[in-house]
Amino acid sequence: MSETKKRNTRNPHLPEFKAKVGLEAVRCVKTGNQIAQEFGVNPAQVGPWRREIQAQAKTLIEGKRCP
């Protein structure tokens, strides 16, 4: 009986790519399925990336004051 190695079929996405997809979802111009098809990802990934951007948006502005 020969052993075959399982290939890791997961494609780790770079943070920049996740941000790009998430920002597209935040814009709410297209559906999650349309965005997923456009970027070649699973539709289930789009929502969590969108929510993460929305959750972290506060920290981008926090502590900054206008001159």
MDTraj code that builds the backbone (N, CA, C; nanometers):
import mdtraj as md
import numpy as np

residues = "MET SER GLU THR LYS LYS ARG ASN THR ARG ASN PRO HIS LEU PRO GLU PHE LYS ALA LYS VAL GLY LEU GLU ALA VAL ARG CYS VAL LYS THR GLY ASN GLN ILE ALA GLN GLU PHE GLY VAL ASN PRO ALA GLN VAL GLY PRO TRP ARG ARG GLU ILE GLN ALA GLN ALA LYS THR LEU ILE GLU GLY LYS ARG CYS PRO".split()
xyz = np.array([
    [0.0828, -0.1173, 0.0000],
    [0.0000, 0.0000, 0.0000],
    [0.0884, 0.1253, 0.0000],
    [0.0743, 0.2068, -0.0981],
    [0.1577, 0.3262, -0.1063],
    [0.0869, 0.4441, -0.0394],
    [0.1669, 0.5214, 0.0282],
    [0.1123, 0.6397, 0.0951],
    [0.1235, 0.7586, 0.0010],
    [0.0166, 0.8316, -0.0099],
    [0.0201, 0.9535, -0.0912],
    [0.0097, 1.0728, 0.0011],
    [0.0875, 1.1719, -0.0290],
    [0.0851, 1.2932, 0.0516],
    [-0.0361, 1.3765, 0.0135],
    [-0.1000, 1.4302, 0.1153],
    [-0.2096, 1.5217, 0.0891],
    [-0.1512, 1.6559, 0.0516],
    [-0.2052, 1.7127, -0.0520],
    [-0.1612, 1.8452, -0.0924],
    [-0.2434, 1.9488, -0.0183],
    [-0.1785, 2.0506, 0.0254],
    [-0.2488, 2.1604, 0.0892],
    [-0.3092, 2.2461, -0.0214],
    [-0.4402, 2.2386, -0.0351],
    [-0.5057, 2.3109, -0.1435],
    [-0.5485, 2.4503, -0.1012],
    [-0.5233, 2.4858, 0.0226],
    [-0.5609, 2.6193, 0.0674],
    [-0.4688, 2.7232, 0.0066],
    [-0.5282, 2.8359, -0.0266],
    [-0.4523, 2.9452, -0.0852],
    [-0.4520, 3.0610, 0.0145],
    [-0.3432, 3.0761, 0.0910],
    [-0.3432, 3.1848, 0.1886],
    [-0.3404, 3.3207, 0.1172],
    [-0.4353, 3.4039, 0.1510],
    [-0.4446, 3.5350, 0.0870],
    [-0.3667, 3.6377, 0.1677],
    [-0.3028, 3.7276, 0.0977],
    [-0.2273, 3.8342, 0.1622],
    [-0.3231, 3.9350, 0.2245],
    [-0.2812, 4.0020, 0.3319],
    [-0.3672, 4.1022, 0.3954],
    [-0.4126, 4.2121, 0.2992],
    [-0.3263, 4.2491, 0.2055],
    [-0.3615, 4.3530, 0.1091],
    [-0.4788, 4.3082, 0.0215],
    [-0.4777, 4.1813, -0.0165],
    [-0.5852, 4.1261, -0.0982],
    [-0.7149, 4.1215, -0.0180],
    [-0.7064, 4.0780, 0.1068],
    [-0.8243, 4.0720, 0.1924],
    [-0.8840, 4.2111, 0.2112],
    [-0.7970, 4.3105, 0.2284],
    [-0.8443, 4.4479, 0.2454],
    [-0.9138, 4.4973, 0.1190],
    [-0.8589, 4.4648, 0.0055],
    [-0.9187, 4.5075, -0.1215],
    [-1.0579, 4.4480, -0.1384],
    [-1.0713, 4.3194, -0.1100],
    [-1.2008, 4.2520, -0.1222],
    [-1.2967, 4.3060, -0.0168],
    [-1.2486, 4.3227, 0.1053],
    [-1.3327, 4.3737, 0.2129],
    [-1.3820, 4.5146, 0.1875],
    [-1.2966, 4.5998, 0.1342],
    [-1.3375, 4.7366, 0.1033],
    [-1.4428, 4.7392, -0.0074],
    [-1.4288, 4.6509, -0.1027],
    [-1.5297, 4.6402, -0.2080],
    [-1.6644, 4.6007, -0.1469],
    [-1.6620, 4.5129, -0.0484],
    [-1.7853, 4.4701, 0.0179],
    [-1.8442, 4.5829, 0.1024],
    [-1.7592, 4.6651, 0.1642],
    [-1.8064, 4.7763, 0.2455],
    [-1.8794, 4.8783, 0.1589],
    [-1.8376, 4.8936, 0.0357],
    [-1.9011, 4.9891, -0.0554],
    [-2.0461, 4.9535, -0.0849],
    [-2.0825, 4.8257, -0.0722],
    [-2.2198, 4.7769, -0.0932],
    [-2.2744, 4.8065, -0.2334],
    [-2.1882, 4.8090, -0.3331],
    [-2.2330, 4.8282, -0.4705],
    [-2.2693, 4.6933, -0.5323],
    [-2.1950, 4.5901, -0.4952],
    [-2.2166, 4.4551, -0.5481],
    [-2.2513, 4.3610, -0.4339],
    [-2.3107, 4.2483, -0.4684],
    [-2.3402, 4.1470, -0.3674],
    [-2.2117, 4.0720, -0.3316],
    [-2.2174, 4.0005, -0.2202],
    [-2.1026, 3.9206, -0.1786],
    [-2.0669, 3.8154, -0.2819],
    [-2.1680, 3.7556, -0.3438],
    [-2.1422, 3.6558, -0.4483],
    [-2.0746, 3.7175, -0.5697],
    [-2.1160, 3.8365, -0.6081],
    [-2.0539, 3.9035, -0.7221],
    [-1.9081, 3.9375, -0.6929],
    [-1.8829, 3.9866, -0.5728],
    [-1.7459, 4.0209, -0.5331],
    [-1.6593, 3.8963, -0.5297],
    [-1.7124, 3.7879, -0.4727],
    [-1.6376, 3.6626, -0.4641],
    [-1.6036, 3.6101, -0.6029],
    [-1.6978, 3.6184, -0.6937],
    [-1.6731, 3.5711, -0.8300],
    [-1.5691, 3.6581, -0.8997],
    [-1.5769, 3.7888, -0.8781],
    [-1.4823, 3.8814, -0.9407],
    [-1.3390, 3.8565, -0.8943],
    [-1.3221, 3.8281, -0.7642],
    [-1.1886, 3.8110, -0.7083],
    [-1.1458, 3.6652, -0.6973],
    [-1.2349, 3.5735, -0.7301],
    [-1.1994, 3.4320, -0.7285],
    [-1.1840, 3.3726, -0.5902],
    [-1.2697, 3.4132, -0.4972],
    [-1.2658, 3.3595, -0.3617],
    [-1.4011, 3.2970, -0.3286],
    [-1.4055, 3.2264, -0.2174],
    [-1.5301, 3.1677, -0.1713],
    [-1.6195, 3.2792, -0.1165],
    [-1.7484, 3.2794, -0.1512],
    [-1.8377, 3.3854, -0.1016],
    [-1.8434, 3.3942, 0.0513],
    [-1.8174, 3.2854, 0.1197],
    [-1.8198, 3.2863, 0.2661],
    [-1.7043, 3.3669, 0.3248],
    [-1.6010, 3.3955, 0.2472],
    [-1.4868, 3.4720, 0.2967],
    [-1.5105, 3.6216, 0.2926],
    [-1.5980, 3.6665, 0.2050],
    [-1.6173, 3.8102, 0.1848],
    [-1.6755, 3.8767, 0.3097],
    [-1.7758, 3.8173, 0.3694],
    [-1.8416, 3.8756, 0.4866],
    [-1.7490, 3.8981, 0.6047],
    [-1.6729, 3.7971, 0.6459],
    [-1.5810, 3.8186, 0.7590],
    [-1.4756, 3.9261, 0.7317],
    [-1.4284, 3.9349, 0.6083],
    [-1.3294, 4.0376, 0.5757],
    [-1.3933, 4.1760, 0.5827],
    [-1.5187, 4.1876, 0.5375],
    [-1.5911, 4.3145, 0.5463],
    [-1.6110, 4.3540, 0.6926],
    [-1.6549, 4.2596, 0.7750],
    [-1.6775, 4.2887, 0.9167],
    [-1.5483, 4.3268, 0.9887],
    [-1.4378, 4.2642, 0.9516],
    [-1.3088, 4.2966, 1.0133],
    [-1.2675, 4.4397, 0.9797],
    [-1.2882, 4.4813, 0.8566],
    [-1.2559, 4.6197, 0.8180],
    [-1.3439, 4.7174, 0.8944],
    [-1.4714, 4.6873, 0.9053],
    [-1.5618, 4.7754, 0.9783],
    [-1.5235, 4.7830, 1.1255],
    [-1.4811, 4.6732, 1.1833],
    [-1.4420, 4.6719, 1.3239],
    [-1.3122, 4.7493, 1.3473],
    [-1.2197, 4.7427, 1.2529],
    [-1.0898, 4.8076, 1.2687],
    [-1.0897, 4.9528, 1.2219],
    [-1.1938, 4.9985, 1.1566],
    [-1.1980, 5.1351, 1.1040],
    [-1.1861, 5.2381, 1.2166],
    [-1.2436, 5.2076, 1.3313],
    [-1.2387, 5.3000, 1.4438],
    [-1.0947, 5.3265, 1.4876],
    [-1.0111, 5.2245, 1.4852],
    [-0.8730, 5.2412, 1.5311],
    [-0.7907, 5.3264, 1.4347],
    [-0.8330, 5.3365, 1.3097],
    [-0.7607, 5.4207, 1.2145],
    [-0.7769, 5.5686, 1.2472],
    [-0.8929, 5.6019, 1.2984],
    [-0.9246, 5.7419, 1.3245],
    [-0.8985, 5.7794, 1.4699],
    [-0.9039, 5.6829, 1.5576],
    [-0.8879, 5.7054, 1.7011],
    [-0.7582, 5.7783, 1.7326],
    [-0.7686, 5.8811, 1.8121],
    [-0.6499, 5.9532, 1.8571],
    [-0.5975, 6.0571, 1.7597],
    [-0.6520, 6.0648, 1.6399],
    [-0.6066, 6.1653, 1.5438],
    [-0.6925, 6.2896, 1.5581],
    [-0.6269, 6.4009, 1.5560],
    [-0.6981, 6.5292, 1.5670],
    [-0.6721, 6.6138, 1.4440],
    [-0.7699, 6.6900, 1.4095],
    [-0.7536, 6.7815, 1.2948],
    [-0.6615, 6.8954, 1.3352],
    [-0.5782, 6.9434, 1.2443],
    [-0.4849, 7.0533, 1.2776],
    [-0.5550, 7.1863, 1.2965],
])
top = md.Topology()
chain = top.add_chain()
for i, resn in enumerate(residues, 1):
    res = top.add_residue(resn, chain, resSeq=i)
    for name in ("N", "CA", "C"):
        top.add_atom(name, md.element.get_by_symbol(name[0]), res)
traj = md.Trajectory(xyz[None], top)
